[in-house]
Amino acid sequence: MKLLKPEIRNLLHKGTVIPAHPLALTENRQLDENRQRLLTRYYMAAGAGGVAVGVHTTQFQIRDPKVNLYRKVLQLASEEIENAHLDSPFIKVAGVSGDTAQAVHETAICKELGYDIVLVSTNGLRDCTEEVLLNRTRKIAEIMPVFGFYLQPAVGGRVLSYDFWRAFSEIENVHAIKMAPFNRYQTLEVVRAVCASSRNNEIALYTGNDDNIVADLLTTYEVQVNGRAIKKDIVGGLLGHWAVWTKKAVELLDGIHKIKKEGIATPKELMTLNIAITDTNAAFFDAANNFHGCIAGIHEVLRRQGLLKGIWCLDAKEDLSKGQIEEINRVYRDYPELNDDVFVKNNLRQWKKGLY
């Protein structure tokens, strides 16, 4: 069993920015290795504390035998991180999915490639019982540290009960949970379940609710457990939204951590900012069309910044929806303070060195 390194565990519990890493493709929908490496360099330079590779934003289709990109994209990110010789810890998160056999196989690959922790998705497993999913997680945890993942049903996830998360939290080698049901009630159920577990101090909570980022990060939950108040914070984010404008996301989280550490009353401007960020996410993720263009929308922002050449996805049907480009134009115009275009422009040439 691989254990979490102390410095990685400390950073995970302190809370950090973990972008969900996109997949860079050529016009022929083949892997663009140079741009894939470029994205990883951008996230490190922006001050992120880790990246999550092989997750929904990386496109689940990388596992298709005809595509066969799963190992390759994980390897590219791992190489870039190792070659950077960073002074601070950087969390390498790898997504695993599929039935138990597939997930265990992918976990072995992640361990071989030097990843720190695996994000365990339930994508495509809607017919499995919760007990089957728990046993699957236990087998994965015997190999590597686990980052739980509550994926919203609109993009392949499923609703999971309080009892599921309560049992999930008791699994040794589970160290964090990303809550991304895009639902306040279901998010609260996870927090309550973790607080009620015997391992509540061993599990870090991360938001994946791209529709409520700032409010999630500002909230301190207080849950009554056997007559005792257990307090729990959402300390960071593992987000597809943070795959773009990442420098500003790092500044945002640093500011929120400072406010909470110093006990400062939450400035009302932050709640206004919460809505602005949710508005931009609605455009990027194509909320108006049930998230059909969520990956293509992220690609479009990265294309505008020069980090990607195009918005191509492995599935040609995954494209921008009608009206989505106008929505992205609108939020770019309405919230110029949220983008990090200047940062990217000033550093892009340096990041490209050795690639072309």
N, C-alpha and C positions, 0 to 999 in steps of 0.2 A: 504493500500500500504506500503510495506517495503521499507525503504530508505537506502541508502548506509551510513555506519558509516563514520564519518569524517576521522578517521585514515586509513580506508580502501581506501577511495577516494584519500587521499593524496598519499598513496603508489602507487595506480593505476596510478595516473598522474605523479608521479616521474618516474615510469617505473621499472619493475622488471622481474625476470625470473619465468615463470609459465609453468612447464612441463605438458604435456597432460598425464594423469595417465593411464598406461597400466592395463590389467586385468591378474591376476595371476591364472593359472589353474593347476590342477593335470593332470596326464596322461590320466585319464578318462574324462577329460574336465569338471570337476567340480571345483567350486571355491576353491582355496587354500587360506583360510583366513589368515593363518600365513604369507605367502609370500605377500599377498595383503597389510597387515599392514606394513610389512618390507619395501616395496617400498615407502610408505608414509613417513616412518621414514628416509629413505635415502634422499628423496627430502628436508625434513626439515633440516637435518644435513648438506646437501650440500649448504645451504644458499638460496634456492629458496624463493621467496616472496609469493608463493601460489601454488596450484595445481588445475588442471581442471579434474574433474571426470565425467564419463558418456558421454564422447565425442568420436570422431571417434577412437582414440587410445585405448579407453576402450572397443571398439567394440559395434556397434549399436545393435547387437543381444541380448545384455543384457535385452532389452525391450521385447523380445519374451516371451509370456505367458508361454511357455514350459520351458524357462530358468529362468525367473522371478528373475533376479539379480539386477535390476536397483536400487531399494531402498537399498538393502544390501550393494552394493559396495559404494554407497554414504555414508551410515551410518558408514562403517568401516573407511573411510578416515576422516570423521568428528570426530569420536571418538578419533582417533590417534592424530589429531591436538589439540583437546581440552585437552587430557591427557598430551600433551607435555608441557603445560603451558609456551609457548614461550614468550620471553621478547619483541619481535617486532611483529607488525601486520602481519598477514598471510592471504592471500585472498583465500577464499573457493569458487571456481567456479564450477558450476554444469551444465552439458550439458542437454539441452532439445531439443526434435525433434518431428516429426510427425505432423499431422494436428492440427488445432486449439484446438480441444477438448483434444487430447493427450498431446499437449505441455502445455496447461493450467493445466491439471492434474499433469504432471511432475513438473511444477513450484510450485504447492502447496506442493508437497513432499519435494522439495528443501527448501522451506521456513520452513516447519516443522522441517527439519533436521539441520537448522541453517546455511545454505549456505548464502554467501554474495551477489552473483550475478549469473545470469544464462546466459550461452553461447547459443544463439539461432541458431540452425542449420536449413538449408533448405533441408537436406538430404531426398530424396524420394519425394520431392514436385515439381518436374520439370513441372508438368502440371498446377500448380496453377498460377494465374495471380499475378503480383507484388502487386496489390492492396489487394488481399487476404492475401498475406504474410505480408503486412504492418498492416492490421487490426489484424492479428494474433499476431504480435509484440506488438501492442497497448494493447491487452488484457493481454498479459504476463506482460507488464510493469505496469499494474494496480496492480499486485501482488508483483513483485520483480524487483530490478534493472536489467538492461539488458546489456549484452556484445554481440554486433553484430558479425556475423561470415560470411565471404565470403569464402565458401568452394569450392575448385577446382572441376570442373566437373568429372575429372578422378576417384575420390573416392566418387561420389554421389552428388556433388553440382551442381550448375547451374550458367550461366552467368546472372548477374543482372545489370541494367542500372544505369547511373549517376542519373537519376531522382528518381530511387528507393532509392539510398543512400542519396540523398538530402532530401527526405521526411522522411527517417528512422532517420536521424540526428535530426530532429525536434521533435521526440517523447520524451516527458518528461520521465525521469527515464532510458534513454539510457545513459550509462556512458563510454562505450569503444567500439571499433570495432577491431576485429581480421581480418586482411586482408591476405587471403590464396588462392588467385586464381592462384598462380604460374604464373603470367602474369604481366609484368611491366605496360602495358597500363591499365589494369583493376584495378591494385593497385592505379595508379595515379588518376583514376576516383573517387575512394573512397575518397582519400585525397582532391581532388578538391571539392567534394560534401560536405564534412565535413567543409572545410574552408568557403564555401559559405553559410552555415547554420547560423542561429542566435545563435546556441548553440556550436559554434566551440571551445570555451574555456572550455566547459563542457564535451567534449568527448576526451578520451585518445586513441591514435592509437597504435596498437600492430601488429607486424609482425607475420604472420603464414606462410610466404613464406620460407619454409625450404630450398629452392634452392638459397636463396639470403640474408641470415640472416645478415651478417655483413654490407653489403652495405645498406640494409634497415635501420639498426640502426644508421648508420653514417650520413644519409641524412637529411638535413633540407629542407623541401619543402617551396617554396614561391609562393603563388597563388594570382593572381590579382582578387579582388572582388570589383566591383563598384569603380574602380580607387584606391583602397587601397591594399597594399601588406599584405597578411596574411601569417605568418610563422607557420609551423607545423612540429613537429618531431614525428617519430615513437619511442616511449619511452621505449618499452620493447618487449618481445616476449611470445606468448602462442603457444608452439611448440611441436609437436611429437618428433622432433629431440632432444629437450632438455629433453626428458624422459631418455636419456642416457648421460653419461659424464657430468652430471649436474653441478658438482663442477666447471668444466672448463667453462661452460656456464655462471655461476655467475661471475667468474673472468673476462670473456670477456666483459660482460655488464658493470661491474664496471669500467673497463678500458675505454670503449667507453663513458660512462657518464662523466668521468674525463676529457677526451679530449674535449668534447663538452662544458663542463662547463668552462674550462680554455681557450677556444678559440684556442687550439693548432691545427696547420695544421695536417691533417690526415696523419699519417705515411704510406708510400707506402706498408710497410710490412702488414698492415691491409687488404689491397686489395688482397694481395697474400694469406693471411689467409682466406679471404672470399671464394676464389676458393678451398682451401684445405677443408674447412668445407662443401662446396657444393659437393665436390667429395665424402666425407664420407657419406653425405646424399644420394647421388645417390646409394651408395651400400646398406645402411640401408633400404632405401625406395624402392629399386628395380625399379629405374627409367627406366632401360633398358626394363622392361616388363610392362610398363604402371602402375607401383606401385602395382602390384599384391601382392608382398611379403612385403609390407611396415610395417605391424604390426608384422609379423613373424621376420623381420629383426631387429626391435627394441628388440623383445624378445630374439633373439640370442645374442645380446650384453649383455643384462642383465643376461642371462644364463651364459655366460663366466665369468662374474664378481661374480657369486654366489648369485645374488639377485633373480633369478628365477630358478626353477628346469628344465624347458623345454620351448619350444617355442610354445606350444599348443595354438590354437585358438578355439573359440566355433564352428566355421565352419571348418571342417576337410580339406576343399579345400583351406583354407587360410594357405599357407605354403611357405617356401622359394622356389624361382624359381630356375631353372637349372642355375648354374653358380653364384648364389648370394652368396653362402658361400665363394667362391673363391674371390669375390669382397670384402667381409667383411674382409677376411684375408689380402687382399692387402692394404686396407686403414688402418688397424691396424698396418701393417708393415711400411707403408709410412708416417704415421702421428702419431707417438707414443706420441708426445707432446700434443695431443688433448684429450687423454683418462684420466680418473680419477681412473684407476684401483688400484693404490697404496692407494688412499684415501679410496676406498671401502674396500680393503683388511685389512687396519688398523682399520676399525671401524665395520666391519660386525658382529663380535662376540658380540659387545656391543648392536648393533641394534636388535639382535636376542633375547636378554634377555627378559624373560617373555612370549616368543612365543612358545617355544618348550619344 
